[in-house]
Structures are given as structure tokens and as C-alpha cells.
């Protein structure tokens, strides 16, 4: 067995090879990660809401049996079998049978899901091992992981800074090498933004590519499940496993899923690919060091044979006001089910049913969730629907049309994932608009239903990661993964580990 310190640095494909050669077992691998999770330093990150050590070891024993049976009869399985025995964490809004699913909220602090989300069940069928459920902004509403009822997660690169949100716990866990990979969700940037701030590869697929069944809803027309990983190859392996049609999700697509992890696809030359560079992504408001790192990354893509061309996304800045009308409107509807009657927190004292609803929701929801519910109820109310919600939906269509016109000139679009690197905990809590502006480059992608990806592109002078944002045509995750993988074959930003977590 190799030195234990090396195990948490290996890719999924490397683990799969080693497990099949018998260099170490799934149980040994799982125990290694659990030991890291149980350390004092890991506790400081607050990346997890629930650690499922006993379940993880049970699943690891079963994975060892599967691998032994497969290698014994000469059948190594398909691409999905690469995940057998791989330790991962799930964002705590994916329902997990028999395990707490809290959405980072007091109102669900006692909710034990009776079923698995489709994403969870598909990875379970592949033999993956669930180590934990990760911390997150309450009901995925936040850009810093500071709205969680369980306290903020911290960025392993600098624990005085945020890991991003809402999938902050997932990002912190993978960045600190506490898990090989993590699931996340992205409604307006909640995979890509924490990936950028924590130096990870994060992909949000096209809307409808990954089933939302069992993924507790924030904004149903925007939510999409995805992956936070160290590299594009790992992301491709997991994305292939969780993608595909699900009859239990009315928005699930029946389109065939490309073999994302196929080496022929990942390793294909990118010479001749055209990358669009919107001037709107490189103007005022972008930190100079972030802009410099992104320009260096684009230069590297040119060195690999890609071409660049200017494109226009004139309504990209309008994504923020558009998103913060539509998303709260859908949230106000989705969160109406949390009333203290059927499941979750219930107020201890109340006078009647109406009082039960009011007190339960007042006690159970945090300030940011309440703010968005009230905004959503307002824009949907009589007299304001046409003025706000209907106009936002028209603007959403116009934003999607902007992207369609841009893609007439290019194969993908590139820019910074975030305007700046990770900010200090508490720095933006008193200014919701400043917090919302962290997603200025990401949420228009959700409004248009397109795939988006963030990959590591270097560091600022403080040693904090910078993310390169790649946006693809609808259902063209394959191009994003190909370009990201080729870039990572020429650079080592994705291999860097936060000091102290090596």
C-alpha cells in the first residue's frame, strides 16, 4: 500500500486503477478520508453537516466485494465502475434515505429523508461511497455559505475567507482533500463560484441534463445539479454517471448523454475552436489580478490552437435584477410547503393553524430566506406581477437570445468566474446587493439554461485562487470538458493544494 498521505491527492481514475490492482482496498481508502474529516483542522472548516462514517464503511465493504467479483471474472465494467469505492460527499439538499437532509436550515433540522435523490441513487448504483453531507447556504440562498443554520463553512486557502456559496461545504471539502469529489447545485452560480474561490473544477450542466428529483427546490426553472472536483477528467466521470433521463422529473431531457469521460473526447485537440471574449466580462468591477490571470489562461488556450474573437452580451449585467425577481418568486412558491404540519420544525406554542404557520416559518427560516420569500411574494402579487415578474421573464428571453447570437461566432465563451477572489467572512453580510454581485458573471447562464464551468487559473498576490469561466452551447458540456482538460494537461493550477492540507 502506498504512503497514506498520497491517497487524498489521487484522481478518480488513478484510484480506480489502484483499487483494481489491489494496491489498497475501498475500506482503507474510506478510512483514510474519514481520518482526515475527523481531524481538528477539518472541524475548523465546518464543511459538513452530517458525517456518515458507519454508512461509508458499509458501502466501502460492498465496493470491495464488487471489485473482487468484477476482477475475478475479468469484467471491469464500464465507465461508471470507475466510481466504485470512490469517497464523495453530497450537498445537503440532495435527499439521502435514512440520513438527515437539512438544506442548511433549522426548519429541516430533524428531516430524515425516506428516499434517495436520483443523483444519489445513480452514484450509489455505481458503487460510490458517501462520506458526509456538506454544509451549504440555507436552501441554497447565498454566495458565501454564511446563511447556513449550522454556521459558515470556511475556505481552506484562508480560513478567514468564505468558500463561496451556496455549495461552499462541498467546495471546502474537495479543496482540503477531505473527499475525492462532491455534488453541488447551481441556481445562479452556486457550483462555479465556490469552485473559483476554492481553486476547483466545477461544472453546471445544461438545464434538464441532470434530474432534479429529490433535489430540494429553490428556483425550479434555474436549479441544476452538478459536480465539484479537482480536475475536468474527474468531473466528466461523475457527470456522466448522474446525467440522463428520469421520468420522475418533468424537466428531465431524453437526449442521449455523450460519453463525457471518453479519452477520445477529453483528449481531442482544441485547435480550431473559437472562444468568444465578451467585453462586458472584462470591464470595470473586475479585480486587476483576476483579469490578468484570466487573460493568461486565454493565452494558454491560444497556444493550444484555439482562436479568440470578441463577442457581445449587452444584457449580461441585467442578469442580476432579472435573476433576483425570478428566483425569489419561485422560492416563495417552493418554500410554501414548509409549514410545520407535514415534516420539519414545528413551533412549540401557537393559537391556531394560521399562527402555527407564521411562528413555524418565523422560527425555522433565516434572514436571507425570509428576505427572498417576501420579495418573491411581492413580485407575484396582484398589481405587481406585470410590472416585475412578467418583465423579468421577457428579459430572460432577451438574455438567452444574446447568448444565441454570440454563439453564432464562437464555440464557447470565456471570462472570469467571479469579479474578485474570496472575501473575508462577514465582509458583505450587511449589504445584500454587494453579495448578489458576486454572481454577476454566472447567473445569466442559468437564466439561459446553458452549461457553465469554472476551472483554476492561478492565484492573486494573497495566494487565493482565481477561476476561469467557460460557457457552452446548450447541451454541449463535452466541449467545455474537452477545453478544460486540455488546459489542465498544460497547467498545474488544479493540482495545487491549500497549505497544510497536502
N, C-alpha and C positions, 0 to 999 in steps of 0.2 A: 504494500500500500504506500502511495507517495506521501510526502510530508503533509500533515493535516492543514497547514497554513496555505497550501496551494489549492485546496479543493474549492474554496469560495471564489477563486479567480478564474475558474474554467467556464467555458461556454457550454451551452446545452449540447451541442454536437460532440464536444470533447468529452463531456460526462457520459453521453450515450455510448461512445466507443469504449471508454474505460469500464463502464458497468458491464458491458457485454464481454469484455476480455477478463472480467473477474478481478480487476486491479483493486477494487473495493466494492462493497455492497451498497444497495439503496439505503439500508438501515444505517450503515456507517456514515454515508453522506448526509442523511437526515439528522443524525445525532450531532454531526459537525455543525450544521446550521443552527440547530436548537441550542447548542452550547454558546454560539455567538449571540443569539437572541437573548439568552438568559444573562448576559454579561451586564455589568453596571453601566458601561458606556452605552449599550443598546437601550437600556432603560431611560437614559437621558434624552434619547431621540424621540421617545414616545411615539414610535411608528406604528404600534399595534394596539388594537382594542381587545382582541382575544387571541391568545396563543393556544393552538390545538395540538399540544405535544403528543398526547396519547393517540389521537386520531392519526397524526402524521406517522408515528411509528407503526401503527397498524397498516396504514396504506403502504409504507415502505416495505414491510414484510411481504405484502401481497405483490408489490412490484418485483421484489427479488424472485418470487415464485414465477411470475410471468416471464421474466427474462430467462430464468433457468429453463423453463419449458420451451421458450422460443429458440434459444440457442441449442438446446438439446436435440430438437428435431430439424435444425438447420433453417428455421424460418425466423428471420429477424424482424418481420413485419414491415409495414410501410412507413411513410414519413411521420405519422402520428406516434409511432412507437418510440421515436426519439425522445418523447416526453416521459416515458416510463421511468419512474423513480426520481424525476426532477423536482426538487423542492421549490414551491412557489407560495405566494400569498395572494389573497383575494381582497380587493377593496370591499369595505364593509357595507356596501349596498347591494352586493350580489347575494341572493338568498342561498343559505347553506343548510341543508337538512340536519336538524339536531344541534345546530350551533347558533349562538347569538348573531343576529343581523340587526345592527342598531342604526345604520346610516349616520353615525356620529351624533345622534340626537337622544336627549333624555326621554322623548316620547316613545322611543322604541328600545329603551334600556333593558327591557325584560322580554323582548320578542325573540323566541326561538323558532326559526323557520321550519315548517313541516315538509319542505321540498327544496330541491336544488334548482337554481337558475340554470338555464340552458348552457351558458358559458361554463358554469361549474361542472355540470354533468358531462359535458363534452371533454373537458380536461381530465375529469375523473376516469372516464372510459379510456383515455389514453394512458392512464397509469400514473398521472402526476400526483405529487404528494403535497397536501395543503398544510403548511406550517402555521398559518395565522390568518386573521382578518385584520386589515390595515386601517389605521386612523384616516380620517377624512374630514373635510368641511361638512357641517351639518346639512344633510340632504343634498350634498354636492354644491352648496351655495357658498362660494368663496374662492379666493385666488391665493390664499396663504396658509390654509389649514388651521386658521386661528378661530374659526367659528365652531369647531368641534366641542361637544359637551364634555369630551374626555381630555380636553386641553390641547394645546398646539403641538403638532409634530415639529421637529427641528431639522435643519439642513446639515448633513454630515460634513459638508465642506466648511461650515462655520455655524456652530450651534446657536449663535446669537442671531442668525438669519432664518428666514422662512424657507421651507422646501418647495413652496408653490402649492397651488390647490386646483381643484379640490382633491386630487389624488395624491396628496402630499405624503401620507404614510407609505403608500406603495412606492413612491419615488425615493423616499429616505431609506426604505428597507433595501431596495436594489442597489442604491448608490453606496450604502455601507456594507454591501455584500452579506446581508442577512438572509437573502433569498436569491435564487438564480434569476427569477423573473417575477413579475407581478401583473395582475389585471388592474385595469383602471377604467374610468368612464370619462367621456369628453362631451360636454354640452356647449361650451364656448371656449374651450382651451384647456380643460382640466386634466388631460394627459400630456399635451405638448408643453404647456407652461411649466409644470413641475419637472418634466424631462429636461427642459432647458436649464432651469435653476439648479438641478442636481447633477448635470453632466451625463444624462442618459439618452437612450434612443426611445422615443415614444411615438406610437402611431395610432391615429384615429382613422378607421376605415370609412368608406362611403356609408352614408345613411342607409340602413337596411341590410348591410353586409353581415352584421353580427346580431344575433337575436337579442331582443330586449326582454324576453320572458324571464321573470324572476330578478330583473334588474330594477330596483325600486325607483320609480319615475320621479324626475324633477320636471323636465320640459319634454314632453313625449315626441315632439317633432324635431328635436335637436339632439337628444341623448343618443350616444353610441358607445358601445363597449370597445376596448382596445387593449394595448399591451405597453408595458414599461419594461425595458430590458437594457442590457449592456450594449448590444450591437444589433445591426439590422438582420443578421442571419438568425439570431435568437428570436427576434420579433416576427420574422417570416414563419418560423416553425410554429410558434404559438398562434399567430393569426390564422394560419391555415387550419389549425385544429378547431378554433372557435367559430370560424365563418361557416356560412351555409344556411339554406332554407330551414325555417322552423315553423310548422303550421300553427303553433301556439302564439306566434307574434304576427299580427295582421300587417305589419310594415316590413316583414322579412322578405328578402328578394329570392326569387327562384333561379337567378342567374348562376351559371356554373362558376365555381371558385377556382381561380388559377392556382397552379402548384407553386405557391409563393416561395417555398424553400428549395425548389429545384435549382441545383447549381448552374444549370444552363441558363436559367433566368437571372439568378443573382449575379453571376459572373460575366454576363453579356457585356461587351464593350458599350460605353455610352457615347462614343464618337458619333457625331451627327445629331445627338439630342439637342434640342433648343430650350434654353432656360430663360424664362421671362423675368425681368427685373422691374417691378413697379416702382416708379419714382416716389409713390406715396409711402413706401416701406422704408425709405432711406432719407427722409426729410427731418424736419425739426422734431424734437422729442425723443429721438433715438440717441442713447449714450454713445459718445465718440468711440469708446473701446469696443462696444458691441458692434457698431458699424464697421470698425476696422477688422474685427475677427470674421464677420460675415463676408466682407469683401475678399479677405484672404481665402476663405473657403470657396467662394465662387471662382477665384483664380485657380484654385486646385482643380475644380471641375473643368475649367477650360483646358488645363494642362492634360486632362484625361480625354480631351477631344470634344467636349461639349461646346456648343455655341451659346452666346447670350444675346438677348435682344431686349430693348425697352418695351414695356407694355404699360397700359393704363388701367387702374382700378379706381376711378374717380369717386366712387361711393364707399370706398373701404372704411373711411372714418365714420360714415353713417352707420356702420355695423354696431357700434356701441349703443346709441339710442334705440336703434331698431331691436337689438337683442334684449335690451332691458325694458322693453314693452312686451315682446312676445314671450320671453322665458318666464317672467313673473306671472303673466296671465295664465300660462299653462300650469305653473306651480300652484297657483291659488286653487285651480281645479283639482289637480292631482293630490294635493295635501288635505283636501276636504275629508278624505277617508279616515284621517287620524283624529278621532273624536272621543276616544276613551271608552267606547262601547264595545267594540269587537276585539281589539287587541291593543297592546302597548300600555303606556302610562294612563292612569285614571286619577283624577283629583279625589282626594280623600273625603272632602266635605263639599256638598252642593245642595241647593234647594230644589231644583227641578232639572229636567233634561237640558233645557237651554243653558242653565247655569253650569251643568256638568260639561257641556261642550266648551263654554267660554273659559272656565277655570282649567280644564284639562289642557287646552291649547295654549293658554297663557303660561301655564307652568311647564309644559312639555317642549315648546319651541323656543329657540334662542332668538336674539335680537335681529340677526340678519334674515333669518327665515320669516319672522313676523313682518319685517320691512317688505320683503318681496311678496308675501301673501297680500298685504294691504295694497301695494302698487298694482298687483295683478287684478285684485277685485275692483279697484278703481277704474282701470282702463277697460274693463269688461262691463262696467256698469252703464245703465241707461243714460244716454246723453253724452257719454264719453267714448263709447265703442267705436263710432265712426271717426271721431277726432284723433284717437290714438291707435287702437288695435288694428282697425281696418287699414289705416295709413301705413302702419308698420308692416303689415303683410304685403302691401303693394311695394313698399321699399325693399322688402326681402326679395321679391321677384326681380327688381331692378339690379340688386346686388348680384344675384345669380346670373343675370344677363351680362353684367360687366365681366365676370369670370369667363363666360362663354365666348365673348369677343376676344378676350386676352388669349384664350387657348386656341384661337384661330392662328396665332402667330408663334406658339410655343408648345412644348410637350409637358412642361411643368413650370411652376413659378417658385422663386426663391426669395428669401429675405430673412430678417431677424425674427426669432420666435417671440421674444419679449423686448420691450424698449430698453430695459436695463437688466443687470444681474440681480441676484437675490437681495432683498432689502431686509432691514432689521425687524425682528419681532416687535409688534406694536406700533411700528412706524406709521402705518396707514389706517389704523383702526378707527380713528376719529374722522376720516374723510372717505366715505364710501365711493365717491366718484373717482378719487385717485386710485383706489383699489381696483375699481372696474376697468380703468385704463390699462391695467397690466395685460388685458386680453384684447387690446386694440388690433393686433395682427392675426388673432386666431379665431375670434367668434364669427367673422364673416364667412369663414369656411364652413362652419356648422349651419349657418343660415342658408348656404347654397347646397348643403348636403355632400360636399366634396371630401375626398381623403386628404389628410394632412399629417405631417411627420416632423418631429424635431430631432436633430442629431447633434452631438457635441462638436463644437467648432473652435475650441480653445478656451482661454481664461482672460479675465481682466487683471489689472495690476494687484488686486487684492487676493488673487488666486481663486476667484469664483467663476463657475462655468458660464459659457456663452452658448446659446443654441442657434443652429441654422434651421430655418423653417422651410420645408418643401411642401408644395401644394400640387395635387394631381388632378387630372380629369376624373370625372365621375366613374367609379369602378376601376380605376387604373392604379390601384395600390402597388401593382407589380413594378411599374416604372419608378415609383418612389423608393421601393426596397432595393431595386437594382442600382439606382444612382447612389443611395446611401451606402450600400455595401461596397461599391467600387471606391467611393470616397474613403471608407474606413479601411480598405485594403492599402491605401496610400498614407494614411494618417494614424496616429495612435491616441487621439483625444479620448476615444471611447474606452481605452484601456486604463486610463488614469483612475486612481482610487484616492478618496479623501485621506489625508494624513491621519494615521492612527488606525485605519481600517484595512490596511494592506494584508 
